[in-house]
Amino acid sequence: MSEIVGVQGELKTPRVSLFKLFTRGLWSENPGLCQLLGMCPLLAVTTTATSALGLALATALVMLCSSLIISCLRFMILREVRIPIYVLLIATLVTVVRFYVQAYYPDLYDQLGIYLALIVTNCIIMGRAEAFAGRNNPLRATADAAGSALGFGLVLFALGSVREILGNGTWMHGAAQMLGPWAASLSTTLIESDYTLLTAVLPPGGFFVLALFIAGKNALTLRRQRKAEQRLQIKSVMR
């Protein structure tokens, strides 16, 4: 049995397990490090770990719900009008999340600003809906969306943490406003303000830190490939 992947034509690939669907979004097909999708919020909102975490949770909620709903309705959606329907559904979910954040987390809403509403145009959500959710059953669509959402969220949080530490010397500043009073203990100062790098919280700093993340990921992947090749060579020699 096979699954259909791709936008133009029908490209059939072997069916993979649910675990593989989930894990490939974390590493081999990470939206932020491999596909380089969602660059606008990835670089604009990650000035602090708290704002990055807030956007990651909002994006993950929209991605999971949209993929699940689209997968359940995939046989009812006409192919000719699927894109407008996807956009309408995602926009509805984003509006609900936006109103919820505005009502219960006003400080976080002010930090995220317009980027919370711009989740509607996030290429990751639309890409998973078009390439996978609209072509697979709800269980597989949810696993795929969960992996992509978690992978993107981890990149957001890691990028926000590094930039906040280097640029402000703090970590999880303002966590109490998003997570509640108990999270006040998470906010800490790691570097004195005299030794911070202002560039880290500026747009160029976001590009620099993200480039280092991508370089590190590529280096680890290349190292694993070389080790796998060496093991194959050893096995072939032993035979």
Residue pairs with C-beta under 8 A, 6 or more apart in sequence:
1 15
2 12
2 13
2 14
2 15
3 12
3 13
3 15
3 16
3 135
3 136
3 140
4 10
4 11
4 12
4 135
5 11
5 12
5 13
5 131
5 132
5 135
6 131
7 130
7 131
16 24
18 139
18 140
18 143
21 140
21 143
21 144
21 147
22 143
22 144
22 146
22 147
23 147
24 147
25 31
25 144
25 146
25 147
25 148
25 149
25 150
25 151
25 152
26 147
26 150
26 151
26 154
27 151
27 217
28 34
28 221
29 35
29 148
29 151
30 151
30 152
30 155
30 217
31 37
31 38
31 124
31 127
31 148
31 151
31 152
31 155
32 38
32 42
32 151
32 152
32 155
32 156
32 210
33 151
33 155
33 213
33 214
33 217
34 217
35 124
35 127
37 122
37 123
37 124
37 127
38 59
38 122
38 123
38 124
38 152
40 115
40 118
41 55
41 59
41 115
41 118
41 119
41 122
41 156
42 155
42 156
42 159
42 206
42 210
43 203
43 206
43 207
43 210
44 115
44 203
44 206
45 51
45 52
45 55
45 111
45 112
45 115
45 156
45 160
46 52
46 156
46 159
46 160
46 163
46 206
47 160
47 163
47 164
47 167
47 201
47 206
48 111
48 160
48 163
48 164
48 168
48 170
48 172
48 173
48 174
49 157
49 160
49 161
49 164
49 171
49 172
49 173
49 175
50 108
50 111
50 160
50 172
50 173
50 174
50 175
50 177
50 178
51 108
51 111
51 112
51 160
51 174
52 156
52 157
52 159
52 160
52 161
53 153
53 156
53 157
53 160
53 178
54 101
54 105
54 108
54 111
54 112
54 178
55 112
55 115
55 116
55 119
55 156
56 149
56 152
56 153
56 154
56 156
56 157
57 153
58 97
58 101
58 112
58 116
58 119
59 119
59 122
59 124
59 125
59 149
59 152
59 153
59 156
60 146
60 149
60 150
60 152
60 153
61 93
61 97
62 90
62 93
62 94
62 97
62 119
62 125
63 124
63 125
63 128
63 145
63 148
63 149
64 142
64 145
64 146
64 149
65 93
66 86
66 89
66 90
66 93
66 125
66 129
66 133
66 145
67 128
67 129
67 132
67 133
67 141
67 142
67 144
67 145
68 133
68 138
68 141
68 142
68 145
69 89
70 77
70 86
70 89
70 129
70 133
70 134
70 141
71 133
71 134
71 136
71 137
71 138
71 140
71 141
71 142
72 138
74 133
74 134
74 135
77 85
77 134
82 130
82 134
83 130
86 126
86 129
86 130
86 134
87 120
87 126
90 119
90 120
90 125
90 126
90 129
91 120
94 116
94 117
94 119
94 120
97 116
97 119
98 109
98 116
98 117
101 108
101 109
101 112
101 116
102 109
105 177
105 178
107 174
107 177
107 178
108 177
108 178
109 116
111 174
119 125
124 148
124 152
128 141
128 144
128 145
128 148
132 140
132 141
132 144
132 145
133 141
133 144
133 145
136 144
155 213
158 213
159 206
159 209
159 210
159 213
161 171
162 200
162 209
163 200
163 201
163 205
163 206
163 209
164 170
164 171
164 172
164 173
164 201
165 171
165 190
165 191
166 191
166 196
166 197
166 200
166 201
166 205
166 209
167 196
167 197
167 198
167 199
167 200
167 201
167 202
167 205
168 193
168 196
168 201
169 189
169 190
169 191
169 192
169 193
169 195
169 196
170 187
170 188
170 189
170 190
171 186
171 187
171 188
171 190
172 183
172 186
172 187
172 188
173 187
174 187
175 183
175 184
175 186
175 187
176 182
176 183
176 184
176 187
179 186
197 205
199 205
199 208
200 208
200 209
